[in-house]
Amino acid sequence: MATWEIIELDRRAAPKGSLPLAIAAPTGALEAAGGQLTRARAAAWAREFLAEQPGADIAPALRQLVAKDAVWQAAEPSLAAEDWAAALPLLERIVEIDPTDLAALFNLASAHRGLGDAGKALAELQAIEDGFSDEGLYHANVARTLEELGRRDDAVAAYERALELMPGDAFLIDRLVALGRLVRAFDEGGQAMFVDAGAFGDSVREDLAQHLDDADYLVSVAQALVEGGHDDLARNAAELALVADPDRADARLFAGIALARLGRLEDALAHLDAHVHAVPSSSVGHGHRGHVLGALGRRDEARRAGERAIELDPNDIGAVQLLVAGDDGPEGALRRCEELVARLPRAWAPLRVAGDLALVSGDADRAVSLWLESIASGADDQTMALLLGELGRAERFDEMCEIADDVSRLADRDPGVRWNIANGYAAAGRPDDARLVFRLLVHDDRVAPDLRAASEGRIAELDV
């Protein structure tokens, strides 16, 4: 019979770990585990303790832990797969067993957000704020929920609070950039830096004013601003470049892209017309011109522009989508996309778009087949993530592992690819491989903080 010690836990931290305020552990067991206490480990000790001392003062709290641990174990596969519909009733059951379980309440909010009820998710997150006020991950999730609700200013404030608690976090910085609060810039040494958007705009305009006669410089700035999504500043830089040199076709391209994004379609088209007239081999120019023509309702011309773009670059996804779009729904678009696949047998983009359309049409097996063909032809990471996610939902784990084993440069892959691969390995009974890939996510600050935290949780589950 084991000897036991009662260990009191931090009153603030325990509920966030789905733990009671005190646990029973075999003497020295927690130290032997390196001080790493998980709910699953504590519940396993609780079962042993209750079998020996069912009448102990701590027994009611341990029975509650054991009861909810069984439900947690049932919920974890759904949480790992982000199958919120399956996870929701299990999380609700955990909260019924223990209304103070902050981990369950936090995940319950994530489930409601994942199921499209951002309003309910926000209310649930706000209800547990006291328990998580010092957690950057909490504020990041509040921010994402506010963003989904269209509350931009509140989302920015929440992202900024998260960034205070998680300095330098790449995901949070990216969201603040996307929301226009920060701007990515570069210092004289070429190192990335992030500055206030208002200060950035003033700085760019001042810089442009100092280079009015340098068309090369102005075009390079216009390109960087287009790529960064600073459309009005990009338009300004491109138009200044055209004042300095009216024959700059590349300035016409960047002006056209920026103006199209700003909704000035006729002005955008004039620039794009001039660009493709000067550079007939510009697939990017023909593609953007096609989208502008489509937005203006000039469908036949848009299609001709899309055809020219795809002729120049068969893997232009935007051009493929332009060519297959129509008023007859995803089935009609899929039919046209399959015709495009037959026309372009070596291109991966038509196969990728066909797979997307097959999934929307309800034919998941066909989507998987098409995405596999697309990847074999050289498709991007987004296609890989879609494929692995669908195989995981279908519990085709052996196929996931076969694909994963052939993926090169895993540390550089899209986080969605790595997450799906790790869960596929875990589900297929390959825990060592799963841990390795989860660790690649945990230690990569470019990954969203909740995904990093989820990866840490998955490692802890695999270690039990």
N, C-alpha and C positions, 0 to 999 in steps of 0.2 A: 504494500500500500504506500502510495506516494506521500511525502510530507508537503504541506502547502503553505504558501504565504499569500496574504491579502495585500494587494498593491493598490494604493489610491492614485487616481489619475487626475491630470489637470482638468479643472472644472470647465474651462473654456474649450480645451482641445478635444476632450473625450467625445462630446456629441458630434463634432465634425468628423470623427473617425467611426461613427456608429457604435460607440463603446459606452458602457455604463461608467459611473464615477469611480467604481472600484472593481477589480477583477480578482479571481483566484488563479494562481499559477503554481505549478510544481516549483519547489524551492530551487532557485538558481536558473530556472528555465528561461526567464526573460533575459538575463545576462548572457546565457549561452546563445541566445538568438541575436546577440549584438544589440539588445535594446529595441529591436524592431518589433513593434506590436501592431498587428492587424486584427481586424474584426474576426476573420476566419480563425486565426491562431487563438485568440482569446475565447472564442466559442468552443473550439476543440477542448481547451483546458476546462471550460465550464462544464461540458458534458461529463468529463471524468470526475470533477469535483462533486457534481450533483449526484452521481452514482454512489459516491462514498459518504457524502454529508448532505442529504436532502433537506435536513431541517436547519441548516446554518442560517444565521441572520442575513447573509449576503445572497441566499438562494433565490429569492424572488427576482432580484435584478439579473441574476445569471440565467434564470429560466426565460426571462424576456429576451436576453441576448441570444440564447439558443434558438428561440422561436423565430426571431427575425432573421437570424443567420441563414436558416433554411430557405427563407423567401429571397434573401439577398443572392444566395447561390443560384436560385432559379432565375433571378432577374439579370444576373451578370452577362450571360450570352447576348441577351437582347440589348443591354446597355452597350456592350462592346460593338455590336453591329448597328447601333443607333436605330434599332427597331422600336421606336417610341410607342407604337400602338401596343406591342406585346409587353413592354416594360411598364407602362402606366398602371395597370391594375395591380401589379406586384409591388410597385412603389407605394401605391395607396394602401396596400395591405401592411407594409412595413410601418407606415405612419400610424395606422390603426393600432398596431402592437406597441409602438413607442412614438408618441407624438412629439418627443423631444429630439428625435434622431435628425440632426441637421444635415447629415450626408444624404439621407433619403429625401428630405425636403428640398435640398439643393437640386438633386437629380429629378425630382418631381417637376420643378420649375423648368428644367431643361427639356423634359418630356413634353410639357405643354407648349413650350416654344417650338420644339421640333414638329409638333402636330398642328402648328399654325395658330395657336392661341397665345400670342405674345402678351396680350393684356393680362391674362390670368397668370402667365409666367412672371410678369413684372410684379404683380401683387404678391405672389409667393416669395419672390426674391426680397422684396421690401420687408416682408414679415420676418425674415431671418437676418436682417441687416446687422443687428447687434452682435450676432455670433460670428459674423464674417467681416466686420468693418476694417480689420487689418489684413485682409486677404486680397491680393491683387487679382487672383483668379475670379473671385466673387464680383469685383467691380468690372472686370472684363465681360463677364456674362450679363451683368446689368446693362452695360453699354451696348452689347450686341442686341439685347432685347429692345432697348430704347431705339436703337437704329432701325430695327424691323418695324417699330411703331411709327417711324417717321419723325421722331423727336430728336432732330439733329443736334441742337444745342445741348440738350441734356445728355445725349450720347457722348458728345465731345467731352463734357465735364467728367463723365464716368470713366472714359478712356484715359483722361489725364490723371485722374486719381489712381487708376490701375497702374499707370506708368510710373507714378511716384513710388509705388510699392514694388514695382518690378522694373527698375531703371534699365533702359537700353533694350527692352523687349521688342523684338523686330515686328511681331504681329501687331502689337498695340501701336507702334509707330506707323505701320502700314495703314491701319484703320484711320489714324489721325491725318495721314496724308490723303487718303481717299475722301475724307470728309472735309478737306480743305483747311484744316487747322494747322497742319505742318506742311512744309515743302521740302522735298529731298534736293539738296544742292551738293556742291563739291568744293572743297577748299583748294588752295593753290597747289597742294601736293597730290590732288586727285582723290582724296579721302572723302567718303560720303559724310554728309552732315545734314541736320534737320533744323530748319529755322521757321519762325512764325510766318504764316502766309502773307500777312499784310506787309511785314518788313521785307519779305522776299520780293513782292511785287514792286515796291518802291526801289529796291536794289536793282532789279532787272531793268526797269525803265530808265534808271540813271545810267546803267551800263550801256544800254542800247543808244542812248543819246551821245555817248562818247565814241561810238563806232559807226556813225551815219554813213561814212564813205567806204566802209569795209563790207562788201556784199558777202564775201566768204564767211566772215565772222557772224554776220547777221543770220545767214542761212543755217549755220551750225547751231546757233542759239534757237532758231525757230524749230529745228528738228528736235532738239533736246526738250523744248517746251511742249511740243506735240506729244512726244513719248511720255512726258510726265503728266499729261492731261491738263496743262495750263493753257487752255484754248485761246482766251482773249490775248494773253501775252504772246502766244505763238503767232496769232494773226498779226499783231503789231510788228513783231520781229520780221515776219515774212514780207509784209507790205513795205517796211523800211528797206529790206533787201531789194525789192523790186524798184524802189525809187533810186537806189544806188546803181542797180543794173537791171533794166527792164527785161533782159533776155534770160534771166535765171529761171530755167524750167523747174528746178528743185524748189525754189521759193514758191512757184505757182502751186506745186503739189501740197506743200505744208500750209499755205494759205487756204487752199481748197478744203483740206481735211479739217482745219480749225473752224472755218466758217460753217461747214456742214454741221459740226457738233454744236455750234452756236445757233443753229436753226436758220441761218441765212443761206438758203438752198440755191437760189438763183445766182448769188454772188459766188458761192462755192463752185457751182457748175461752170461758170465762166473761167475760173482759174483752172479747174481740172480739164476742161476742153483745151485750154492753151497748153497745159502740161502734156497731155497725150499727143497733141499735134506736134509738139517739139520732140517728145520721146515716145514714139509709137510702141516700143518694146517694154514700157513700164506696166507690168502686171498690177502693181499696187495702184497706179493711177487709174487704170481701166476698172479695177475692182471698186475703188471709192466712187468713181464716176457712175458706175452702175447703181450703187446704193442711193446716190443722190437722185438719179433719174427715177428710180423706183419710188422714192419718197415724194417726188413731184407727180407721180401717177403716169409717167411715160414708160409704160411697161415694155413695149417692144424694143425701145432704145436701151432700156435697162438690161434686157436679156442679151442684146447684141454686145453690150459692154461686158457683161458677165462671161459670155462666150469667149471674148477676146482675152479676158483675164485668165480664164481657166486654160486657154490655149497656151498662154505664156507660163503659167504656174498651175499645174493640175492639182496641187495640194493646198490651194487657197480655200480654206473652209468657208470664209465669208462669201466667196464667189460661188461655191457649190450651193450654199444655202439660198443665195439669190436666184440661181438658175432653177432650183426645184420648187421654190415657193409658188403657192397658188391659192385659189379660193375653195378647193375641194378637200381640205383637211389633210391630216398626216398620211392617210392611205394614198391619196393622190400624189403627195410629195414623195412618198417612198417609191411609188411606181416610176416617177420621173428620175429619182435618184438611182434606181437600179439600172435604168437605161444609161445614165451617165457612167455608172460603174463599168458597164459593158463597153462603152466608148473609150474609157481610160483605165485599162486593165492593170497598169503598173502604178497607179496613184493610190495613196492611202486615204486621202480626204473624202472622196465620194463614199468609200466603204464606211468610214467613221460616221458620216452624216446619215447614211442608210441605216446603220445600227441604231443611232439615236431615234430615228423615225420609227423603226420597228418596235423599239421599247415603248414609245408613246402610243403606238397602235395596239399594244398589249401582247406582242409576240416576243417574249423575253429570250426564248431559245434562238430565234432568228437574229435578235440583236447580238447575242453572245457570238454566234457564228460569224456575223459581219465584223464585229470588233476584232475577233481573232485574225481574220483575213487582213484587216487594216493594220494591226500590229505587225503581222508578218511582212507587210509592205513598208514598214518604217514609221508607224504612227507615233504621236507624241504621248507624254505622260498622262494627259487628261484622258485619253482613250484607254490607256492601261488602267487607270483608276476606275473608270466606268466598268470595264470588263471584270476586274477583280471584285468590285462591290456587288455586281449582279451574281457572280459565281458564289460569293459568300452568302447572299440572301437565299440562293437555291441550295445551299449546303453542299456544293460541289467542291469540297475542300481538297481532294486529291488533285483535281485539275488546277486549282489555285496554286498548289505547291509546285506542280510541274512548271507552271509559268514563272513563279517566283524564283525557282532555282536557276532560271536562265537570265534573270535580270542583272545587268551589270551596273556598276557605280551606284549601288543602292543608297549610299549616304547622300548622294546628290539628287535623288529622285523626289518627285512631288510628295508632300506629306501624306496625301490620300493614298498614293501607291504604297508607301511604307506601312501605313496603318492597316490597310487591307491585307498586305502580305503577312504582317505579324499575326493578325487574328486568324488568318488561314493556317499558318504554321501551328498556332495554339490548338485550333479545332481539329487539326489532323494528327495531334499527338506528338508534335515536335517542339517541346517547350524550350529547349536550348536555342533553337533557331528563332523562336518567337521572342525570347528575352533579348537576343542580340539586336533584332530590328526595333523592338520597343525602346531600347536604350539609344538607338540612333535618333529617335524622336525626342526622347527626354532631354538629350544634351544638345539639341539644335534650337537656338533661340529664334530662328526664323519661323518656327512652328507655332500655331496658335496655343496660348497658355492652357486652355482647357484640354486640348489634345495631348499636350505634354503631361498634364496631370493625370489624364485618363491612362496614358501609357505607363506612368509610375504605378498606378493602381493595378494595371494588368500584370506588371512584373511582380508586385506583391502577391497577387492571387496565384501566379505560377510558382511562387516560392513556398507556398503553404504545403 
